[in-house]
């Protein structure tokens, strides 16, 4: 024992040392985790010019586990793909093409991330030096963040505003053997823009029917037929398998999302400059397929958790690694109070804006495959109280 110290004081010093080493171990673990990217098959929609006057749309299945000599992932095109909704969550992020300060080459940079309904949400990232409430963030920076960046589809460095974008992360099951073979899996990821997901670009009465092809669009108040997106239509569609199994009508009044096949294809929805994800309700799953879907749901939730955890690490590398599993579990359980509590515990509360500092690199989950969309699209959520998260 050091001279002049009591046993209690000596124990306190030792405790401080142990805590310090534990904190360092967390940082080292986080650094190691950050170097191992989550790899997963994904689906995206592309529009290809056939000639001077016409284009064709395809669904591309991207398999990152199979790569060519240039390290590009294998891409297989289909006219359409049958999918089954297994897990989904809304997110917001500040993401852009920036410059690697070491190589001067462009890389994807994520500086801010938020998940779940906007009301009461927290945002985390190096852009704000920790966590900050979404309301405060939007009040202070309604026009976005000044960044030196390279717009998608361009090799030109420019300085300008980069806004937080809204996306909808979806993990789906794949129906057909040839699509599963192309993906190397029976599940895949989709990153949908909020504009295509909610159909807020549908403004003309002649286009109201397009809302039926979106995943989550709400009826337009001027639409007498009240067209709406797929998930809302499922909420009022009788579940035939449930009725056949003897469920009372009130129990089978809604078709579970993972009990139906959807046809995914590329299409123009409303006032969009390029093709986006379109959906049509297809057949119900059989009993055997439903057993598969229930098993696949666990893998889908695991993939969604891994993606969310990676997004948080990208946005804020100093995030406590020990809190990541709790955060991922809370997100997929849609336990938003625990999400916010975990963000507060694992990162400091701050709002110091970091300008032009490239911090973290992330995989490009859903950047346009053939350059940027020609017109600016407002990606935003509908009223919070009507979001279908159940």
C-alpha positions in Angstrom: 0.0 0.0 0.0 1.3 3.5 -0.9 2.5 5.5 2.2 -0.2 7.7 3.6 -3.2 6.0 1.8 -5.9 4.1 3.5 -7.1 0.8 2.2 -10.3 2.5 0.9 -8.3 5.2 -0.9 -6.1 2.5 -2.5 -9.1 0.6 -3.7 -10.5 3.8 -5.2 -7.3 4.4 -7.2 -7.4 0.8 -8.4 -11.0 1.2 -9.4 -10.2 4.3 -11.4 -7.4 2.4 -13.2 -9.7 -0.5 -14.0 -12.4 1.8 -15.4 -9.8 3.7 -17.5 -8.6 0.4 -19.0 -12.1 -0.7 -19.6 -12.8 2.6 -21.5 -9.7 2.1 -23.6 -10.7 -1.5 -24.4 -14.1 -0.2 -25.6 -12.3 2.2 -27.9 -10.0 -0.5 -29.3 -12.9 -2.8 -29.8 -14.8 -0.1 -31.6 -11.9 0.6 -33.9 -11.7 -3.1 -34.8 -15.4 -3.4 -35.4 -15.3 -0.3 -37.7 -12.8 -2.1 -40.0 -15.2 -5.0 -40.6 -18.0 -3.9 -42.9 -21.4 -5.6 -42.9 -21.8 -7.4 -46.3 -25.3 -8.2 -47.6 -27.1 -8.7 -50.9 -29.3 -5.8 -52.0 -32.0 -4.9 -54.5 -32.0 -1.7 -56.5 -34.0 -0.2 -59.4 -32.2 1.1 -62.5 -33.4 2.8 -65.6 -31.4 2.0 -68.8 -31.7 3.9 -72.1 -32.6 1.5 -75.0 -32.3 4.1 -77.7 -32.8 7.9 -78.2 -36.5 7.8 -77.4 -37.1 5.0 -74.9 -35.8 3.5 -71.7 -36.2 0.2 -69.8 -36.3 -0.4 -66.1 -34.9 -3.4 -64.2 -34.5 -4.7 -60.7 -30.8 -5.4 -60.0 -29.8 -8.0 -57.5 -26.4 -7.1 -56.1 -24.3 -9.9 -54.5 -21.2 -8.4 -52.7 -19.9 -11.9 -51.9 -19.1 -12.5 -55.6 -16.7 -10.0 -57.3 -15.0 -9.5 -60.6 -11.3 -8.6 -61.3 -12.0 -4.9 -60.6 -13.6 -5.9 -57.2 -17.1 -4.9 -58.4 -19.9 -7.0 -56.9 -21.9 -9.3 -59.1 -25.1 -7.7 -60.5 -27.9 -9.6 -62.0 -30.9 -7.9 -63.8 -34.5 -9.0 -63.6 -37.6 -7.5 -65.1 -39.3 -7.9 -61.7 -38.6 -9.7 -58.4 -41.1 -11.3 -56.0 -40.4 -10.2 -52.4 -41.8 -10.6 -48.9 -41.6 -7.8 -46.3 -39.7 -9.2 -43.3 -38.4 -6.1 -41.4 -38.4 -2.3 -42.0 -37.5 0.9 -40.2 -37.3 4.7 -41.2 -34.0 6.4 -40.8 -32.5 9.9 -41.5 -28.8 10.6 -42.2 -26.3 13.1 -43.4 -24.4 11.3 -46.1 -22.4 12.5 -49.0 -19.4 11.8 -51.3 -16.4 13.5 -49.7 -12.6 13.5 -50.3 -10.3 11.1 -48.5 -7.7 13.4 -47.0 -4.9 10.8 -47.5 -5.5 9.7 -51.1 -7.7 12.6 -52.3 -10.1 10.1 -53.8 -13.8 10.3 -53.3 -15.4 8.2 -50.6 -18.8 8.0 -49.0 -19.0 9.9 -45.7 -21.7 9.6 -43.0 -21.7 12.3 -40.3 -25.2 12.1 -38.8 -27.8 9.4 -38.2 -31.2 9.1 -36.7 -33.7 6.3 -36.6 -37.4 5.8 -36.0 -40.2 8.4 -35.9 -39.0 11.9 -36.0 -41.1 13.0 -33.1 -38.9 12.9 -30.0 -36.0 11.4 -31.9 -32.3 12.0 -31.3 -29.6 12.4 -34.0 -26.1 11.2 -33.4 -22.9 12.0 -35.3 -19.6 13.8 -35.6 -21.5 16.7 -37.3 -23.0 17.6 -33.9 -20.2 16.2 -31.7 -22.5 13.6 -30.0 -26.2 13.5 -29.8 -28.8 16.2 -30.2 -32.6 16.3 -30.4 -34.0 16.3 -33.9 -36.2 19.4 -33.3 -33.1 21.3 -32.1 -31.1 20.1 -35.1 -33.7 21.2 -37.6 -34.3 24.5 -35.9 -30.6 25.4 -36.0 -29.8 24.0 -39.5 -33.0 24.1 -41.6 -30.9 24.6 -44.8 -28.5 21.7 -44.1 -24.7 21.7 -43.6 -22.0 23.3 -45.6 -19.7 20.6 -46.9 -17.0 20.2 -49.6 -18.4 17.3 -51.5 -18.7 15.4 -54.8 -22.3 15.1 -55.9 -23.4 11.6 -56.9 -22.7 10.8 -60.5 -20.0 13.5 -60.7 -16.3 13.8 -60.4 -16.4 17.5 -59.6 -15.6 18.7 -56.1 -17.9 21.5 -55.0 -18.9 23.3 -51.8 -22.5 23.7 -50.8 -25.3 22.6 -48.6 -25.8 18.9 -47.9 -29.2 18.1 -46.3 -30.2 15.2 -44.1 -32.0 12.7 -46.2 -34.9 10.4 -45.2 -34.8 6.7 -46.2 -36.8 3.6 -45.5 -34.6 0.5 -44.8 -36.4 -2.7 -45.7 -35.2 -6.4 -45.5 -37.2 -8.7 -47.8 -37.4 -12.4 -48.4 -36.9 -13.6 -52.0 -39.4 -16.0 -53.6 -37.8 -17.5 -56.6 -34.8 -19.8 -56.9 -33.0 -17.9 -59.7 -33.2 -14.7 -57.7 -31.9 -16.4 -54.5 -29.1 -17.9 -56.5 -28.2 -14.4 -57.9 -28.3 -12.9 -54.4 -26.5 -15.8 -52.7 -29.2 -15.6 -50.0 -32.9 -15.9 -49.4 -33.1 -12.4 -48.0 -31.9 -9.0 -49.3 -31.8 -5.3 -48.4 -33.6 -2.3 -50.0 -33.0 1.3 -49.2 -36.0 3.3 -50.4 -36.2 7.1 -50.7 -39.1 8.6 -48.7 -40.4 10.3 -51.9 -41.0 7.0 -53.6 -42.0 5.2 -50.4 -44.7 7.7 -49.4 -45.6 8.9 -52.9 -45.4 12.5 -52.0 -44.4 13.3 -55.5 -47.9 12.3 -56.7 -49.6 15.7 -57.0 -51.7 15.5 -60.2 -55.2 13.8 -59.9 -54.4 11.8 -63.0 -51.5 10.2 -61.0 -53.4 9.3 -57.8 -53.5 5.7 -58.9 -49.7 5.6 -58.8 -50.0 5.7 -55.0 -51.1 2.0 -55.1 -47.6 1.2 -56.4 -45.8 2.7 -53.4 -45.0 0.9 -50.1 -46.4 3.4 -47.7 -48.2 6.2 -49.5 -51.1 7.9 -47.7 -54.4 8.8 -49.6 -54.5 12.3 -51.0 -57.3 14.3 -49.6 -58.4 15.3 -53.1 -58.5 11.6 -54.3 -62.1 10.4 -54.2 -61.0 6.7 -54.5 -58.5 7.1 -51.7 -55.6 5.2 -53.3 -52.9 4.2 -50.8 -49.6 2.3 -50.6 -49.2 -1.5 -50.2 -48.7 -1.7 -46.4 -51.8 0.4 -45.8 -53.9 -1.8 -48.2 -52.7 -4.9 -46.4 -54.0 -3.4 -43.1 -57.5 -3.7 -44.5 -57.2 -6.8 -46.7 -58.8 -10.1 -45.4 -56.2 -12.7 -44.8 -57.4 -15.7 -46.8 -55.1 -18.2 -45.2 -56.2 -17.0 -41.8 -59.9 -17.4 -42.7 -59.2 -20.9 -44.1 -57.5 -21.9 -40.9 -60.6 -21.0 -39.0 -59.7 -17.6 -37.5 -62.7 -15.4 -36.8 -63.2 -12.6 -39.3 -62.0 -9.9 -36.9 -58.7 -11.8 -36.4 -58.2 -12.3 -40.1 -59.3 -8.7 -41.1 -55.7 -7.7 -41.8 -53.1 -9.6 -43.9 -49.7 -9.8 -42.0 -47.0 -8.1 -44.0 -44.8 -11.3 -44.1 -47.7 -13.4 -45.2 -48.0 -11.9 -48.7 -45.7 -11.8 -51.8 -45.2 -8.5 -53.5 -44.0 -7.9 -57.0 -41.1 -5.4 -57.1 -40.4 -3.6 -60.3 -39.1 -0.2 -61.5 -41.6 2.5 -62.4 -42.1 6.3 -62.5 -44.3 7.5 -59.6 -45.6 11.0 -59.7 -43.2 13.8 -60.4 -39.9 11.8 -60.3 -37.1 12.2 -62.8 -36.2 8.5 -62.9 -37.6 5.1 -62.1 -38.2 4.1 -58.4 -39.3 1.0 -56.6 -42.8 0.0 -57.5 -44.9 -2.7 -55.8 -48.0 -4.8 -56.5 -49.7 -7.2 -54.2 -49.2 -10.7 -55.3 -50.3 -14.1 -53.9 -50.4 -15.1 -50.3 -47.7 -17.4 -49.0 -48.7 -21.0 -48.6 -48.5 -22.7 -45.2 -45.0 -24.1 -46.1 -43.8 -20.8 -47.3 -45.1 -19.1 -44.1 -43.0 -21.5 -42.0 -39.9 -20.4 -44.1 -40.8 -16.7 -43.8 -41.0 -17.0 -40.0 -37.6 -18.5 -39.9 -36.2 -15.9 -42.4 -37.7 -13.1 -40.3 -35.1 -13.8 -37.6 -32.2 -13.5 -40.1 -33.8 -10.3 -41.6 -34.0 -8.7 -38.1 -30.4 -9.7 -37.5 -29.3 -8.1 -40.8 -31.3 -4.9 -40.1 -29.7 -4.7 -36.6 -26.2 -5.1 -38.1 -26.8 -2.4 -40.7 -28.2 0.1 -38.0 -25.2 -0.6 -35.7 -22.8 0.0 -38.6 -24.6 3.3 -39.5 -24.1 4.5 -35.9 -20.4 3.6 -35.9 -19.9 5.4 -39.2 -21.7 8.5 -38.0 -20.0 8.5 -34.6 -17.0 6.2 -34.3 -16.6 7.1 -30.5 -20.0 5.4 -29.8 -19.5 3.0 -26.9 -19.2 -0.5 -28.5 -20.8 -2.2 -25.4 -24.1 -0.3 -26.1 -24.4 -1.3 -29.8 -26.2 -4.6 -29.3 -28.8 -3.0 -27.0 -29.3 -0.2 -29.5 -29.8 -2.6 -32.4 -32.2 -4.7 -30.4 -34.3 -1.7 -29.4 -34.4 -0.4 -33.0 -35.8 -3.7 -34.4 -38.2 -4.0 -31.5 -39.3 -0.4 -32.3 -38.7 0.5 -28.7 -37.9 4.2 -29.4 -37.6 5.3 -25.7 -34.8 2.7 -25.2 -33.2 3.8 -28.4 -33.0 7.4 -27.2 -31.8 6.3 -23.7 -29.0 4.1 -25.3 -27.9 7.0 -27.5 -27.6 9.3 -24.5 -25.7 6.7 -22.5 -23.3 5.8 -25.2 -22.5 9.3 -26.5 -22.2 12.8 -25.0 -24.9 15.4 -25.4 -23.5 18.2 -27.6 -24.2 20.3 -30.6 -20.9 21.6 -31.7 -20.9 21.5 -35.5 -17.8 20.2 -37.2 -17.3 21.7 -40.6 -15.6 19.9 -43.6 -14.0 17.2 -41.5 -14.1 13.7 -43.1 -14.7 11.2 -40.3 -16.0 7.9 -41.4 -16.5 5.9 -44.5 -19.6 3.7 -45.2 -20.9 1.4 -47.8 -23.1 3.0 -50.5 -26.4 1.2 -49.7 -28.6 3.1 -52.1 -26.8 5.7 -54.2 -28.2 6.1 -57.7 -26.5 3.5 -59.9 -26.4 5.8 -63.0 -25.9 9.3 -61.7 -28.0 11.6 -59.7 -31.8 12.2 -60.1 -32.2 15.2 -62.3 -34.7 17.0 -60.0 -34.6 17.7 -56.3 -36.9 15.4 -54.4 -38.2 16.3 -51.0 -37.7 13.2 -48.8 -39.8 13.6 -45.7 -42.2 11.8 -43.4 -45.9 12.2 -43.2 -47.6 13.1 -39.9 -46.0 11.1 -37.1 -49.2 10.0 -35.5 -50.2 8.1 -38.6 -47.0 6.2 -39.2 -47.7 2.5 -39.6 -45.0 1.0 -37.4 -47.2 -1.7 -35.8 
